[in-house]
Structures are given as structure tokens and as C-alpha cells.
Amino acid sequence: MPSLCVRIHGVWYNLEHFAAVHPGGTRNLLLASGRDATAMFESHHTLMNRVYIDTVLARHRMANQDMQTLEEAAGIDTASDDFDWTETPFSREVKSEVRTYFQQLARSRGISVRHAIKATPPRWWMWGTLGVLYIAAVSQLIKGTLWGLFAAPVMAFIFGFSTFHETTHFALSPWPRLDQFLSYFFPFCSSPLSWQIQHVVGHHAYTNLSHRDPDVLHAPHVWRYHPDTPWEKAYLWQANVCNVITAWAVALVAGLTYENEKRMHRTRMYNEVVPLPPLSAARWSAHLATRIMTFVTMLGWPFALLHRHSLWYRLAFAVVPWLMVSLLFMANSQLTHLGHDAIRARHRGWYEHQVLTSQNFGSPTLFYLILSGGLCNQIEHHLFPTVNMCHYAAIQPIVQRLCRKYGIRYTNFPGYREAFASYFRHNSEMAFGSVQSETIEGRLF
């Protein structure tokens, strides 16, 4: 198999020579290499000129179509995860109306649609302001001040995670190399490589599918996210709110940074459902070395720099920031897809599926947008992952109106209180195993 070939709608294309001129950069193409990249392709090109894209693809169609995807070669069941990509009235209208909005915005600003969907000048000003506050808080943390101990992790999530999330989706700037460069400044969130394999390749393509979405397969020996996971007595512990909050506090360092990385390197797959793309030995070694360096540095820096303080003081500075960032990350990310209806939803139409399996909270207020790192508009994000979060407030009414028109359930909790109540209700159901799996096939609300 050539070094960069992908399968889209059942057809293999060799994009090795196209990668250098791909407007979205080479990273996404490399992530898609060897896979059935249909969902990635569709979600990343929703607002682009489809006639031009299809013309480009036709030039790179491969003669040999008898090849296996990475998933098929790994023995992963892919028979039941196909979506019907035939246009539905909802998918056609939501893409058309959002595309029209950005075309008008592009004309008013004298730029291309590809530029218009990224951060606007006000968003760049907000990004810069949050960045200054983040640097100020981190500088105080390094100095060993108590207010820095608590301010730095808050700003690390508000600024660091939102930047990391947007850049790994290439949604911050129209220059993919800039996004790729910025994504490496926040290694405490995750490795950009690991995150994109988990988040872009797995989660966004197969949201809440129990056999393909790695996000419902974290720590399967102690946590049950999906009703398709066979119930075990060990899951009873997650019915206790205090236990859940404790787990949230260590999830980032013990889960994403350590356990998931260890499993990925051992199995060459993320959570046993997303095979890694082909990587050279040098690339593997560099990835492993940087993750070890990040892990050691984030936990060990206070013992090297705060030598004038007591051991307990340095220990607090080593642990508290991790706990706070982890709590903020989990408190926001777990609200986006884990609810009674969202976790059980299944629709053959990919766009309908994204709406049914995602949940908003507190949107479209600026307060929730900033505090959640953009996660509060999860529905719009899943429909249009390359669109910057500053546009969510403008496109949300379009999505809501069309969901009402076609009877599609659109979940938007008023705020954190209602979203947390829904999450913990779902978590208790999973803990006790009282609710059986019920696939919602083609069902609209």
C-alpha cells in the first residue's frame, strides 16, 4: 500500500502527491492514511466547493481497489458502523444554510470561505487577552505564589485546552501549519498525535457507537459509559458522586497522560478500537520521549524550582494544578455526550446522528463559551468541526430551527446544573445496569 492512501465512500485514493498542496495541510491526510475516511472527509469539507473536491479526488483514484483498511486488518468489526450518506432534507438544508451564512460573511470581509470559518479579529483579540492572562498566571505559579497555584490551572483549561482543541481540529487559523505549531504548546492536555487519533479519527467519526468510539471505552475495567458494555459488579462504585469527582480529578494525568498512552504503545491502537497510522521508528520514539518528558516535567518542576519551600508546599504545587485542570476538563467534557438519550441514539444519517448524540449546555452565552473552552456548543461543533467557536452563536439558530422543522431532538441544557443532573442520572443507570441497551434506529424526536 502506498504511504498515503485513503478510502472514501468505498473508493481508494492515493493522495501522496496531493498532500503538499492540500489546503488543510498534511496532518489530517496522514491521520486518514489507510482508513475508511468517509466521515472525516465529509465533516471536514462540508462548506467547501464539492464539485472541485470531487474533481481532485477523481485524479487520484487508485487502480487497485482490493485493499483492507487498518481497522479491517486489525479485526475490528466495521460491518455495523456505516452511515447512509445519501442526502436527507435535514443534511442538505443545514449544510446549505450554514454555507450561505459563511459565503455572505466572506464577501462582507473580502476573504474566502475557508478564511471566514476561522477565528475573526475579535476572536483573535479575545484569544490574545486570555493568552496574556494565562502567561501571567503561570508565571505566578512558577514563582510559588498561592494565587498562581489556583489561577494557573483555571487559565490552563480556559485558554490552553480551548486552543489545543481548536488547533487539533485546524479551526483556529486558516494556516494549518500555525495550528499544528500551536497545538504543541499545551502538552498537559494530551499529545496532539494521541488526541487526534482518539478525538478526530475515532470520536468525531463514530460518536457514541459502543464498538468504535474510544471515548466510551476509557478504563473499561472500572467505568461503564455505554449500555452495550456488559454490566459488572465493579461498576457500582460509579454511582457515588464523590467517587466520580475523585476519578475526574485524576483522569487527566492517570488516564489520558499515562494509562491511555501506555495502552496505545502496547497495542498500537487507541482504546482497542482506533488503529494507529503507520509511523516510523523515529516518529514513535520522539512521541514516546516527549510524553515521558511532559509527565516528568509537569509533576517534577516544583521540586527543582521551589527549593526554598517545604516538601509539602512543593508537593501541593506538583499535584494541585493537575487535579484542577483535570476536574475542569472532565466537568465540561462529560456533559457533551453522556445522557440517557444521547448515549442510546443511533441514526443512519451522519448529520442527524451528530445532533442526536451531542448535548449543548448554557449556549450560546459568552460566559459558557469561555468557561467551557467552547464545549458548550457541542452539537454545532460536531456538525462543523473545522468552524471556530466564535461562530457558534451565529449558526446555532440555523441548526435549532432546522431540527424543529424536521423533528430532530436538539438537547440544550439551560446551564451546568441541569447538565450535571442529566450526567449523574445517566451515570447511576450505567452503574446499576438497570437500563438495557436500546438502539434508536432512524428515530427522530
N, C-alpha and C positions, 0 to 999 in steps of 0.2 A: 504494500500500500504506500503511495506517495506520502510525503511528510505532512501535507495539509489538504486532506480531502474530507468532505462533509456530505451527509445525506440530508436532503431537503425534499419533503413530500415524496419520498421513496426513490429519489434520483440522486446518484452520487456525482459530486463536482470536485474537481481538483483546483483549489484556489491558491496553490503555492505561488504562482506568478502574479496573482491579483493582490496578494497580501500587502505588497509595498505601496499600492495606490488605493487601498481600501480607505474610504473617508472616515470610517470609525476606528482606524488603526488595526494593528495585527493581533492585539491581545485577545479580543473576542473570537477571532478566527481560530487562534491557537487553542482556545478553550473548547471550541466546537469540533476540533480535528478528530476524525474517527468516529463521530457520534451521529445519531439522528438529531440534527439541529433544527428541526422544523419549528418547534416552539420558540427557540432562541431567535431564529431568523424572523419569524412573524412579529414577535413582540418588539424587536429592535428596529424594524423597518416600517412600522405602522404608518408613519407620517411622511414617508419618502415617496418618490416617484416610482410606482410599481412597474410601469412599462420599462423604464430604464433598467431597473434592477433585474427584471426577468430577462432582458436582452443581454446583460452582463453575464448572468448565470448560464445562459444558453451557450455562450462562447467557451465555457469551461466544463461543459458536460463530459463525463468520462465515458470511454468506450466500454470499459469493463464495469458492469453493474453488479457482478456477482461477488459481493464482499459483505463481511459482517461488521456491525458496529462494535465499539468497545463493550457496550452493555451485553450484546448478544454473545460475544466471545467470552465474557465473564459469567455467562449462565444466568443473567438476570432476566426475570420474566417481564417481557415488554409487550406481551400479547394484549393486555387489557388496558394499556395506558394511552392508546391512540385517541386523538381527538378528531372530530369531524370538522375539517377546515372549510367546508362549504359555507359560503357567506350566509349569515342569518340576517333578518331585518335589523336586529339589535347591533350586531357587529358591524354591519355596513354603515348604519347611521352614526354610531358612536365614533367610528374612525373618520367618517366624512365630516361631521360637525367639529370635532376637535382639530382635524386637519385644516378646515376652513378658518377656525379661530387663529391658528398659528400662521396661516398664509396672510391673513389680514394684519396680524401683528408684525410679521416680517416686512410687509410692504410699508407699513407706517414707520418702521425703523430703518428701512433701506438695507435690509440684510436678508440672508437666505433663511429658509425654514429650519435648516439644521442648526443655524446660529440662534434663531428665535426661541427654540425649545430649551436652551441652556440658561444659565444664570443671567438675569437682567442687571443693568448698572446698580439699581437699588439693592439687589441681592448681593452683588459683589461688595457694596458698602457695608451691608449687614455682616457678610462673611468676614471682612477685614476687621470690623469692630469686635466681633466675637473672638477673632484670632488674637487681637491685642489683649483682650481680657484673659484669654487662655494663657498667653505667654506670661502675663503679669502674675496670674495665679500660680503657674508652675514655678516661676522664679521665687515666689514666696515659699512654695513647698520645699524647694531645694535649700533655701535659707533656714528651714526648720521652724517657720512660724506656724502657730496653731491655725490661724485663719487660712493660711495656704493649704494646710492639711485637708480642710474641708472644701475650700473653694476650688482647688485644682481638679479633683475628681469630677465635680459638677460641671466645670467648664470642659473637661476632657470628654465628657459624654455629649454635652450640648454642641460643642464645636468640633471636637475630634471625631466622634462617631458619625455625626451628620456629614462631615467632609469625607470620611472614609467610605461611608455608604454611597454617597453621590459619585465619588470618583471611581469606585469599583463598578458602578453602572455607567460610567462615562457620561454622567448627567450634569456635571458642574460647568465644564467649559466645552467649547466646540473643538478644542485641540486635544485629541486623545492622549498625546504624549504628556501634556501637562497634567491631565487627570491621573495617568499612570504614575507620574513622578510624585504627585501629592499624596497618592494612596499609601506610599511607604513611610509617611511621617507619623503614622498612628499605629504602630505595631502592637500596642496593648489591646486593640480591638480584635485583631486576628492578623494572620498573614494575608496579604492581598490574593495570593495564589489559592490558599485554602478556602478563603471566604468566597471567592468567585466560583470555585468548584462546588462548594456547598450551596451558595446562595443563588448565583446566576444560572449555573448549569442544572442544579437539582431542584431547589425550592421554587424558583420562579416558573420553571417549565412544568412542574408536576405538583403544584400546590395541594397539600393535604392528601395526596394519594399515598396510602399507607405503605406501598411497596416501592415507591420511587422518590418521595420527598424526604431528604435526610433530616429535615427539621422536626419530623415526628418520630425520629428514631434515635434521638440523643439518649445516652445512658439507659438502654432498654432493660437492663437488669434491675433498675430501681425506679424507673419512671414510665408511666403509661400515658401517652398523648392521644392515641387513636383507638377507637373501639375495636378495630380489626386486630389489635395486638392482644393475644390470648392473656386472660387475666391470671395473675399470680398473687399469692398472699403478700408478697413483698411490696406490692403497690399500695397497701393500706396506709403506709406511713404518709403518703402524699395528700391524704385527706386533712391532715393537720396544717393549719395556716402557718404556724410557727416553723414547722419543718420545711414548708415550701419557701418561706422567706430566707431561712438559713441556707437552703440549697441555692437560691438565687444569688446569695452573697458570695458563693464560691464558684458559681457556674463559669464565670469568665476565665479565671485562672486555672481551675481544676478541670474544666470541661473543654472550652474552645482552645485554650493555650497549651494545655498539657495532654489530657486524655484523648481528645479527638485527633490531635496531631500524631500521638503515639500509634493509635489505631490505623490512621491513614498510612503511615510509613510501614506498618507491619503488613497491612492487607493490600496496599496500593489502591484503595478505594476509600471514599468518604462515607462513613456510617454504613458500609457494606452495600450501598446502592448506587453510588456515583463513581465509576472508574476514573482514575487519573489519566490525563492525556499523556502521550509519550514524552518523557523528559530525559534529557541527557544526564549522565552521571554527575557532571559538573553542576547542572541546574539543581539536581536533587541535593547534592552536598551543600550548595550555597543556601538552599532553602532550610535545610536542617540546621546548619550552623547559625543562621540568623535567628531562627526560632529559639534555639538554646540560649543565644546571646541575649535576646529580648527577655526571656524568662528569668535568667540570672540577674540581668541589669535591673529590671523592674522590682525585683524583690531584694536585691543586694545593695542598691545605691545608698540607702541611709547609713549602712554600716561603714561605707567608705567615706562619706562626706560629712556626716553628723557626729564625728568622733568626740565632740565636746559634750555631747548629751549622754544620758544614761542608756543602758541597754534596752530598757522598756520603752523609752522615748523613741529610740531608733526602730524598735520592733513595730511600734504603732505606725510610724511613717512608712514602713515596708508593707504593712498589711492593710491599714485603713483605706488608702486610695483604691486598692484593688477591690475591696469589699464594696465601696460606694459606687464605683464605676459599674461593677457587676450588677448591683441592685438596680441602678438606673437603667442599664441595658435590658435586664430581664423584665423589670416592671413595665417597660414600654413595648418590648418586642413580643412578649407573651400575650398581649391583648389583641394582636393584629389578626390572628387566625384561629385561636383556640377558644371556641364557643360551641355550644350544643349543636347549632345548625351548621355553622361554618365547617366544623370538622367532619361532618357527615355528608356534606354536599358533594354532588358529582354531576357534571353536565358534559355532554358530548361537545358542545360548543365551547371552545377555549376561552373566549371573552366572557361568556356567561359564567363559566366555571370560576374565573378570576374574581368576579363580583360576588358570587355565592360563597366562596371560601375565604373572603377577606372581610375585615371589620375596621371601620373608622371609629375614632373617638375624639370628641371635642373639636372636630374640624368644622369650618375652616378658619378658626380663630388663630391669630398670630401667636398668642401665648402658647397654645398647644403645639403649634408647628415648631416653634423654637425649643420648647421644653422636651418634646418627644424626638427631636432630631429628624423631623419630617415623617415619622412613622404613623402619625395620627391620620393621615390620608392614605391608608394602605390600599384601598380599592383603586384609586386613581394611579397610585404608584405601580400596582400590578398590571393595570391595563396599559400604561405608558411608562415603562421603567427608565427610559432614557430622557424623560422630561424632568427638568429641575423642579424642586419642591416649591419654588416661588410662584409657579403657575397653577398649583393645585386649586387655589381658591377660585380661579377663573374657569377651570374646566370641570370642577365638581358639580355645578348646577346643570351642566350639559349631561353628565353621566347620570345624575339623580333623575332628571326629567325623563330620559330615555328608559331608565329602569322602571319608572312608574308607568310609562307608556306600554311597555312590553311585560309588565307584571313580574319583574325580577326583584327578588328581595335585596334591598340595599340597607346594610346594617351600619348605622352611625350612632353610637352611644353619645349622650349629651356630654359626658366627661369621664374622668377617671373612676369616680365612684361606681357608676353603672357598668363600666367596662371591667373593673375588678370583680364586681359581684358576678358577672357572667363568667369570667375566667374561673373563679373559685368554685362556682356551681359545676362547671364542666370538669374541673379537676377532681371534685368529690365523686362525680359519676364514674370517672375513669378509675379512681381508687377502689371503689366498691364493686365495680364491674356490673352494676345493676342495669345498665342500659346496653342493649345489644347493638351491634353494628347495623346500620340501616342506610344503605346506599340510596341517595336521592338521584335517580336516573332520569334526566330530562325534566325534572320537576322545577317549575318556576313559581315564584311567590308574588 
